[in-house]
Amino acid sequence: MENKKYCFALDLKNDAVLINEYITHHKKVWPEIIESIKDSHIEKLEIYLVENRLFMIMETNVLFSFEKKQEADKNNLKVQEWENLMWKYQKAIPNSKPGEKWRLMNKIFEL
């Protein structure tokens, strides 16, 4: 079985100061967050920004599970602290469920 790639979108609050703070946080992500990402079998993670729209590409190995990652994050105080801090900058994409952040995107084309 091969690795999988997932793409997500999320918006930031449309405020230049907050967007710059968000970028600064991501230049020095807490080591505990990096560790939690790697421990969940995420092999590669990239976040891109245009205006206030974020796009994330996540590549996982065969051991990755959304359910296991969600459970691990829920039980990790440092991850919860990071997520609460990031929510200061983030805003849900229209039609998101309450509290839903990153929205999984559907691939509609591949060359």
C-alpha positions as CSV (number, residue, x, y, z in Angstrom):
1,M,0.0,0.0,0.0
2,E,1.3,3.4,-0.8
3,N,1.4,6.7,1.0
4,K,-1.6,9.0,0.7
5,K,-1.9,12.7,0.1
6,Y,-4.6,14.9,1.6
7,C,-5.3,18.6,0.9
8,F,-7.0,20.9,3.3
9,A,-8.2,24.6,3.2
10,L,-8.7,27.1,6.1
11,D,-9.1,30.8,6.3
12,L,-7.3,33.3,8.5
13,K,-8.9,36.4,9.9
14,N,-8.4,39.1,7.3
15,D,-6.0,41.2,9.4
16,A,-2.5,41.8,8.3
17,V,-1.1,41.9,11.8
18,L,-2.7,38.6,12.8
19,I,-1.6,37.0,9.5
20,N,2.0,38.1,10.1
21,E,1.8,36.7,13.7
22,Y,0.5,33.4,12.3
23,I,3.4,33.2,9.8
24,T,5.9,33.9,12.6
25,H,4.4,31.1,14.7
26,H,4.9,28.7,11.8
27,K,8.6,29.7,11.4
28,K,9.2,28.2,14.8
29,V,6.5,25.5,15.5
30,W,6.7,24.1,19.0
31,P,8.8,20.9,19.1
32,E,5.9,19.0,20.8
33,I,3.7,19.8,17.8
34,I,6.3,18.6,15.3
35,E,6.6,15.4,17.4
36,S,2.9,14.8,17.5
37,I,2.7,15.2,13.7
38,K,5.5,12.7,13.1
39,D,4.2,10.3,15.7
40,S,0.8,10.2,13.8
41,H,2.6,8.9,10.7
42,I,2.4,12.1,8.7
43,E,5.5,12.0,6.5
44,K,5.3,15.5,5.0
45,L,3.2,18.6,5.7
46,E,3.2,21.9,3.9
47,I,1.1,25.0,4.4
48,Y,0.7,27.7,1.7
49,L,-0.9,31.1,2.0
50,V,-2.6,33.4,-0.5
51,E,-4.3,36.5,0.9
52,N,-6.0,35.0,4.0
53,R,-6.6,31.5,2.6
54,L,-4.4,28.6,3.8
55,F,-3.8,25.4,1.8
56,M,-2.2,22.4,3.5
57,I,-0.8,19.3,1.8
58,M,-0.3,16.4,4.1
59,E,1.4,13.2,3.0
60,T,0.9,10.1,5.2
61,N,2.2,6.6,5.4
62,V,0.0,3.5,5.6
63,L,-0.2,3.6,9.4
64,F,-1.9,7.0,9.5
65,S,-5.5,7.3,10.7
66,F,-7.6,10.4,11.1
67,E,-9.3,8.8,14.1
68,K,-6.1,8.0,15.8
69,K,-4.6,11.4,15.2
70,Q,-7.8,13.1,16.5
71,E,-7.7,11.0,19.6
72,A,-4.0,11.6,20.2
73,D,-4.5,15.4,19.7
74,K,-7.4,15.4,22.1
75,N,-5.3,13.8,24.8
76,N,-2.2,16.0,24.2
77,L,-2.3,19.2,26.3
78,K,0.5,20.9,24.2
79,V,-1.4,20.2,21.0
80,Q,-4.6,21.6,22.6
81,E,-2.7,24.7,23.7
82,W,-1.3,25.2,20.2
83,E,-4.7,24.7,18.6
84,N,-6.3,27.2,20.9
85,L,-3.6,29.7,20.1
86,M,-4.0,29.1,16.4
87,W,-7.7,29.7,16.6
88,K,-6.9,33.3,17.5
89,Y,-5.8,33.7,13.8
90,Q,-8.0,31.2,12.0
91,K,-11.6,31.4,11.0
92,A,-13.8,28.6,9.6
93,I,-14.5,28.4,5.9
94,P,-18.2,29.1,5.1
95,N,-20.5,26.2,5.8
96,S,-18.1,24.5,8.2
97,K,-19.4,22.6,11.2
98,P,-19.1,24.4,14.6
99,G,-15.4,24.2,15.7
100,E,-14.3,22.7,12.4
101,K,-11.0,24.1,11.2
102,W,-9.1,22.5,8.3
103,R,-11.5,21.3,5.7
104,L,-10.5,18.3,3.6
105,M,-10.6,19.1,-0.1
106,N,-11.7,16.8,-3.0
107,K,-9.3,16.3,-5.9
108,I,-11.1,17.2,-9.1
109,F,-8.2,17.0,-11.6
110,E,-4.8,15.4,-11.9
111,L,-2.4,15.6,-14.8
